[in-house]
Amino acid sequence: MTRDAVRIRDLVVERGATGRGFLKVGETGAGPVEMPVVVVHGARSGPTLCLTGGVHATEYPAQTAVRELTRQLDPATLTGTVIAVPVVNLPMFAARSGFVSPIDGLNLNRVAPGRPDGTITELIAHTLFSEILSLATHHIDCHGGDLGEALWPYAAYRMTGNADLDRTGEAMVRCWSPGIITLFREGMPLIPTGTVTTEAAKRGIASILGECGSDNGLDPADVQTHLRGITNVMRYLGMLSGTPAVAAHQRVGTGQFVVHARRGGLVRLAATVGQTVDEGETLGEIWDVFGDVVETLRSPARGIVRLVWTRKVVNSGDPLLKCWITEPAPPFAPTDRFIRAD
């Protein structure tokens, strides 16, 4: 093994080569729980980009894009290194389980960075952080709408207060996103804790979230959105030849709101993901079993529908839609020269 080789346990990949294997993270009564890893180690030194898919393992376009990219990359022409985990959460993948692990009921994207003495989900997070993300300079966590969710694509970064790191993170989301970006800051509503990207950024890794795909689907167009976003970022970082193409007229998500059902029944939504809605606009109706309208749904503010829960029968208090409050993205020197015309 040369000094330039990438080593992750028994997986050793020399410069200019590709390798893959599995890391054991723990055991169930039925046998080991493993994590698949692919290393594409470029012929020239440069950034180390970690790609993760399947943190939520029923978000299929995201993990498919990670698989496809690792098969397309040629280490002979790659600058730097890609370390990819196509499906981080194999127990969820095998069980076709949305959101939480079938083993311990935990959401992997809420328990980062995990624990070395934890349950299976916490062990997966710990292995990801201690053995894979610890090697990375940059990271893209590839997600989409989970089971029962229709989603409008966006990219996000959690601001840290480190000016250089935050500048890189913002450049990455602008290169990835086809339209909506958000820069999460302390005090913004509806920001989860314990996410992979938040905890990675705290550790000095320029780590972004790329979201595209909906509700148990595997639309080739969603896969291509992920692939374009990742390759745009890689071009910006100098890992691939060419220049990134940044979408014109991007908007920044500055806040969010959720519309809930107050009555139970059959929901008939008129709004769809990506639609701009005005304050007071009718979003749909809830019917009782006889077809009488028991609630008319209205938007409490102006926004862009970012997520629709696709269930058709709802109970009082169920979330129905989540919307971005947005404003035009301000000028940003690191990526403005890459903006393409519509």
C-alpha positions, 0 to 999 in steps of 0.5 A: 500500500502506497502513502497515497492510497485510501484505506478504510479498514480492509478496503485499500484503493490506490490512486487511479483506481476504484474499489468497493466493499462492505463495512460491518457496523453491528449485528442483529439476531439474523447476522451482520449489518453492513454498509456498502462503500465505493472509493473512486481515487483519482489519478490527481490529488484534490478534494475528497467528496463523500456522497451518501444515499439511502440515509432514508433508504426508500428515497430511491432516485437519490441513491440511484444517482450515487450508484450511477455516478460511481459507475460512470467516474473514471479515476484516470480523469478524476481530480481528487477522490469520491467516497460513496455510500450508495445505501447508508441504511441497509436495514431500511432498504431491505425492509422497504421501511420509510423514515425510521429503522425497522430494527430500533425505530430511530431516524438515522437523520436525527441521531447523527453523529451516532454512538459507538455503544448505541443501537443499530441506527446509532452504530450506522451513524457512528461508522459513517462519521468516524470512518468515512466522513472523517476522510472527506473535505466535502459532502453531499447527502442525497435525499428526496421525498420519502414514502407518502411525500411529494417533494419539490427539489432544493438544496440546503446548507447549515451555516456554521459561522466559519466564513470560508466553510460557509462560502463553500457550502453556499457555492455548493448548494447554488451549483446543485439546485435547479431553483430553491436553495436554503441556508439554515441558521439558528432561529429559523423555524422547522429546522431538525437537529441531529442531521448528517449535514449539520453534524458534518458541517460542525466538523469542518466539512462543507456538507450539503443536502440535495433533495429530489424525488417523490413517494416511492418513485424512481423517475429518471428525471429525478435521478438526472437532477441529482446527477446534474447537481453532483457533477455541477458541484464536482466541476466547481470543486475542480474534480471534473473538467468543464464549468458548472451551470448554475440555474438562473433566478434561484430563490432562497428559502427564508422560512417555512410554514405547514398547513394542517387538517383541522377536520378528518375525512377525504382530502382533495388538494388543489395545490401541487409541489412547486406551485406558488400560493398566495395568502388566503388562496384555496389549497383544497377541501376535506370531505366527509363520508357523504361528500359534504365539505367540512373544511376549506383549506387556505394558505396562511401566507404566500409561499412555494409548496415544497412538500405534499403529504400524499395520504388521501384520508386525514385526521385532525392535526395531520400535516398536508402541505409544507411551503417555503417562504422565499425571496430572490437569491442575492448576488454571490460572487463565487458562482454568479459567473456560472449562471446560465441563461434560461 
